[in-house]
Every structure is written in structure tokens, then in C-alpha cells.
Amino acid sequence: MPASASLRRAADLPADGDWHAAHLIVQDDDSALAAWMHGIVHMMEGDASNAHYWYGRASRPFPVSWDLRAEIEAAQAEARGAGPA
């Protein structure tokens, strides 16, 4: 099932480099998808420690080889209901 409209928007914002706006959305959502996106935006911000925490909250492995574009695209696909990434 696709995520809420706000989470779909939050998944698109990092692709445009707007991690701050995405952060404002995901910090108010308790879902695992929001936690994953929360981790992504903290990596964009340069806060790896906080990102690691949020990946744990999302029950997702923290990427060993960080590929920001791949993480954003996977989060977008999940937000649109394309299945788990």
C-alpha cells in the first residue's frame, strides 16, 4: 500500500536536495518508512550517528557503502507502494 501523501512528498524532497523540508515531515510520523527517511536526511545533513539511530528504528541495516541516490530511490519506491526496498 502506498504511503500517505506527506510521506510520498518527503521521499521526493531529498532528491531535490531539500533534506530540511523532508525532515520536518518525517519527524512527525512514527512509521518505519518515516524512520528510514529520517535516517536518510540525517546522512544528507552529515550526522551519521543520528542517521544510524534512525536506520535502527526503521529496522533497516545501515548501508556499509553509502549510496545516497540509491537510498532515496528505494525510499521513493516504497513510499509509492512498489514494495519493500
N, C-alpha and C positions, 0 to 999 in steps of 0.2 A: 504494500500500500504506500502511495506517495506520502511524503511528509507534509506538514502544514505549509501554507503559502509563505509564512515568515521564515521557516527553515529552508524552504527552497530558495528564497531570496538570500538568506545568509550563506547558502552554499555557492551562490553566484558572485557575491561581493568580493571574496578573496581573489578570484580570477581576474578581477579588475584592480587588484592591489588595495582594496579598501577593507583591510582587516579590522579597522576600528569599528566601522558600521556593523560588520558581521559579529563582532564581539558583543556589541550592545544587544543584538538579537539572541545569541546563543546563551548568554549568561542568565537569561530569564526562563530557560527551558530545561527540564530535568531529564530529557530523553538521552539515550545512549548516542544517538546521532548528533545531538547538540553538544554532548561532551566531546565527541570526536572532533567536531568542527571547532570547538573551544581549544582543543589541543593544536589544531592547525593554525588558528590565528595567533596563538602564543608563540609558535615557531616562527611565524612571519614577523612577529614583534621582536624576536630574538631572545625569548625567555624559554629556553629548552627545559629547565627544571619544571616550570609550571606546565608546559606542554606535556611532559612526561606524566605528570599527575593526571591530566585530563584524559590522556590516552588510557590510563589505568581505569578511570571512572567509566570510560566507554567500553571497557573490556576488549581493547584492541592492542595488539603488540606495537610497541614503539618502533618506528622504522629505523633499521640499522643504517641503511643507505638512504638518506633523506632526499626524496624527490617530491618537491612541493607541488609541482604541476600534477603528478600522478595522484597525490593525496587529494588535491582539490577536485580533480576529475572523478575520482572514486566517490567522494562525498556528494558531488553533484548527482551522480548516477543513483546513489542510494536515496537521496532526497527526492528524486523523481520516481522512485519505486521500481528501479531497474534491478532490484535485488541487492543482497549484501555484497559489498566490495571485498 
